[in-house]
Each structure stands twice: as C-alpha cells, then as structure tokens.
C-alpha cells in the first residue's frame, strides 16, 4: 500500500524540521552552513555527488537524510551520513623494507629492544605504529612513536613450544581520515642448545723443543 512507498530527501538548513512519533520538533543543521555537494535519489535513496568535490574545501561532510512513508499522516525516520573526501594525490606513510625478519635466543631478556621497524611519513602529519595480530598472547610490543620492537617484560619464550612468531606492524598518519601501511614481521626463536661453541679469539702459543711429554 501507500504506507510502503518510501521517499528520501536531504535534511538541509532550509528544511530543518523533523517530526515523528518520538520527537515532534528536532532541528538539524549537520553541515554548519556549508553547502552539501551531494544529492539523494528520492526513490532509491542512493547518494550521489551534485558538484565537483574539492578536498581543500571540506575534508569530511556530515548531513542527514529523511525517509518518509506514504501514510496519512506520514511517518519519518532520519539518518546521519558522514562522507570523507580523500585527496588521491596524498601519499600514505611507507616502510623502508617490504618485510622484517628477526632472530633472537629463547633466553632473550624480557623488556629488551629487539630492533627498529622504520617507516617514513607520507604527506600527512605525524606517524604512529601499532601491532595487528589475532594472537592475544603475542609477547612483543612496538613503540607507538618510534617503531621500536621489544620483547614484553612478562614474556616467557620457549622455542620447543613455539619457535616462530608472525604478525603485522601498521603505521598510520595523524590525518582524518587516516592513511596507513602495513608490513609483515617474523621473529624466530633460537634454542640455546642449537648455538655452536665459538672461540673468544685467536690462540697463539709457543713451546720449547725437548720438553717432556705430559
């Protein structure tokens, strides 16, 4: 019936009265007076651009859409839409290597630095590091601002139980919306018994001939 016929419209500064059974007088000015470069199809509700987007004019747009049925009286619902416009020429941060591999003894001291995972900023301001892993017991952490990879202070390593750790480090810029990059990390544990003995240095000895054997 007519109640099932839904029409969609933008809630703009010139149409800022929203009424339904729960709220009889809601004023909404989501764009703060900024012209919205979008339009909504009244039948399908699909949002399209209505003019050329300029990333320098307003990076993020927020506006409201009203859905109204064909009943008598009509009932309405409102939803807020947020669209972030990205600069296609903006470069994300990037890691110096395509992958990082580290090897440490299973007796490595907890809390100690392993190495630095280095990234360079893109066009955005600042960079921050983080770890992505489905493993909640991952015994490693990374410095948020410096990319320093460390063994956690409460870590207990055992190469016989687990000898390889694979996880991902992500670096993001401080822009809104943020751009990011990821890199795979592999840490391999070396068992203490698998390390061959080594001499501390060269050995140079001299003996006199004719000494009795002992």
C-alpha positions in Angstrom: 0.0 0.0 0.0 0.9 3.7 0.1 2.5 3.2 3.6 5.2 1.1 1.9 6.1 3.8 -0.6 9.3 5.4 0.9 10.7 8.7 -0.4 14.1 10.1 0.5 15.2 13.7 0.9 18.2 15.7 2.3 17.6 17.5 5.6 19.1 20.9 4.8 19.2 24.3 6.5 16.0 25.2 4.6 14.2 22.0 5.7 15.3 21.6 9.3 12.0 20.5 10.9 11.9 16.7 11.6 8.8 15.2 13.1 7.9 11.6 14.1 6.0 9.9 16.9 9.1 10.1 19.2 10.2 13.7 18.5 7.9 16.4 17.4 10.5 19.2 16.9 14.0 18.4 16.0 16.2 21.0 14.4 19.2 19.7 12.5 22.0 21.7 10.8 24.6 19.0 10.3 26.7 20.9 7.8 27.2 24.0 9.8 26.1 26.2 6.8 28.5 24.5 4.3 26.9 23.7 1.0 26.5 19.9 0.6 27.9 18.7 -2.8 25.7 15.6 -2.6 22.1 14.7 -3.6 19.9 11.8 -2.8 17.6 9.9 -5.2 14.1 10.3 -3.8 13.1 6.8 -4.9 16.2 4.6 -4.3 17.9 6.6 -1.6 21.2 6.4 -3.4 23.5 9.3 -2.6 25.4 10.9 -5.5 27.6 13.9 -5.9 25.9 17.1 -7.2 29.1 19.1 -7.9 32.8 18.6 -8.2 34.4 17.7 -4.9 37.2 19.9 -3.6 39.2 18.2 -0.9 40.6 21.6 0.3 37.1 22.9 0.9 35.9 20.4 3.4 37.5 17.0 4.0 34.6 15.5 5.8 30.9 16.2 5.1 28.1 15.2 7.5 24.4 15.6 6.7 21.1 14.0 7.3 18.7 12.1 5.1 14.9 11.8 5.9 12.9 8.7 4.8 9.2 9.3 4.7 6.4 6.8 4.0 3.1 7.4 2.2 0.8 7.1 5.1 -1.7 9.6 6.4 -0.3 11.1 8.4 3.2 10.2 7.0 5.8 8.8 9.4 9.5 9.6 9.0 12.9 8.4 10.1 16.3 10.2 10.0 19.8 9.0 9.5 23.1 10.9 9.6 25.5 10.3 6.8 29.2 11.1 7.0 31.4 11.1 3.9 35.1 11.6 3.9 36.7 13.0 0.8 40.3 11.7 0.2 43.0 13.5 -1.7 44.0 11.0 -4.4 47.4 12.6 -4.5 48.1 12.3 -0.8 50.8 9.8 -0.1 50.5 7.4 2.8 53.4 6.6 5.1 55.7 3.8 3.9 58.1 1.2 5.5 61.7 1.1 4.4 61.5 -2.6 3.8 58.9 -4.9 2.4 59.2 -7.4 5.3 61.2 -7.7 8.5 62.8 -10.9 9.9 64.5 -11.1 13.3 66.1 -14.0 15.2 66.6 -14.0 19.0 67.7 -16.5 21.6 64.9 -18.1 23.6 66.7 -16.7 26.6 66.4 -13.1 25.3 65.9 -10.8 28.3 62.3 -9.7 28.7 61.7 -6.0 28.2 64.7 -5.6 25.9 64.8 -3.9 22.5 64.9 -6.3 19.5 65.2 -3.8 16.6 63.6 -0.8 15.0 60.8 -1.1 12.3 61.3 2.1 10.4 58.7 3.9 8.3 58.8 7.3 6.6 55.9 9.8 6.7 53.8 10.5 3.6 52.0 13.8 3.0 50.1 13.5 6.3 51.1 14.9 9.6 53.0 12.6 12.0 53.0 8.8 12.1 52.1 6.2 14.8 52.9 2.5 14.9 50.9 -0.4 16.1 50.7 -4.2 16.0 48.0 -6.3 14.4 47.7 -9.9 15.4 44.9 -12.4 16.2 47.1 -13.8 18.9 46.3 -12.2 22.3 49.4 -13.8 23.8 51.9 -12.2 21.4 55.0 -11.5 23.5 56.1 -8.4 21.6 55.2 -4.7 21.6 56.2 -1.7 19.5 56.8 1.9 20.4 53.9 4.0 19.2 56.0 6.9 18.1 59.4 5.4 17.3 58.8 1.9 15.9 61.0 0.2 18.5 60.1 -3.6 18.6 60.7 -5.1 22.1 60.1 -8.3 24.0 57.4 -7.8 26.6 58.5 -7.6 30.2 56.4 -10.6 31.2 57.4 -12.8 28.2 58.3 -16.4 28.7 59.9 -17.8 25.5 60.3 -21.5 24.7 61.5 -22.5 21.3 60.3 -26.0 21.8 56.8 -24.8 22.4 56.8 -22.1 19.6 59.8 -21.1 17.5 58.2 -18.7 15.0 56.0 -15.6 15.5 54.3 -14.0 12.6 52.4 -10.7 12.9 51.9 -7.4 11.2 53.0 -3.9 12.1 50.9 -1.0 10.9 51.9 2.7 10.6 49.3 5.4 10.2 49.4 9.2 9.7 47.5 11.6 12.0 45.1 12.9 9.4 41.4 12.5 9.4 40.7 10.1 7.6 44.0 8.4 8.2 46.2 6.7 5.6 48.2 3.7 6.7 50.6 1.0 5.5 51.4 -2.5 6.8 54.5 -4.8 6.9 54.8 -8.4 7.9 57.1 -9.3 10.8 58.7 -12.7 11.5 60.5 -13.4 14.8 62.4 -16.7 15.0 63.5 -18.2 18.4 66.8 -20.0 18.5 67.2 -22.7 21.1 70.2 -22.4 23.4 71.4 -25.9 22.6 71.5 -25.2 18.9 74.2 -22.5 19.2 77.6 -23.9 18.4 80.6 -23.1 20.6 82.9 -20.4 19.5 86.4 -19.3 20.5 86.7 -15.9 22.2 89.7 -15.0 20.0 92.8 -16.3 18.2 95.2 -18.5 20.2 99.0 -18.1 19.7 101.2 -20.4 21.8 105.0 -21.3 21.7 106.8 -24.2 23.4 110.4 -25.2 23.6 111.6 -28.3 21.9 112.8 -31.2 24.0 110.1 -30.6 26.8 109.0 -33.9 28.3 105.6 -35.1 27.3 102.9 -35.0 30.0 
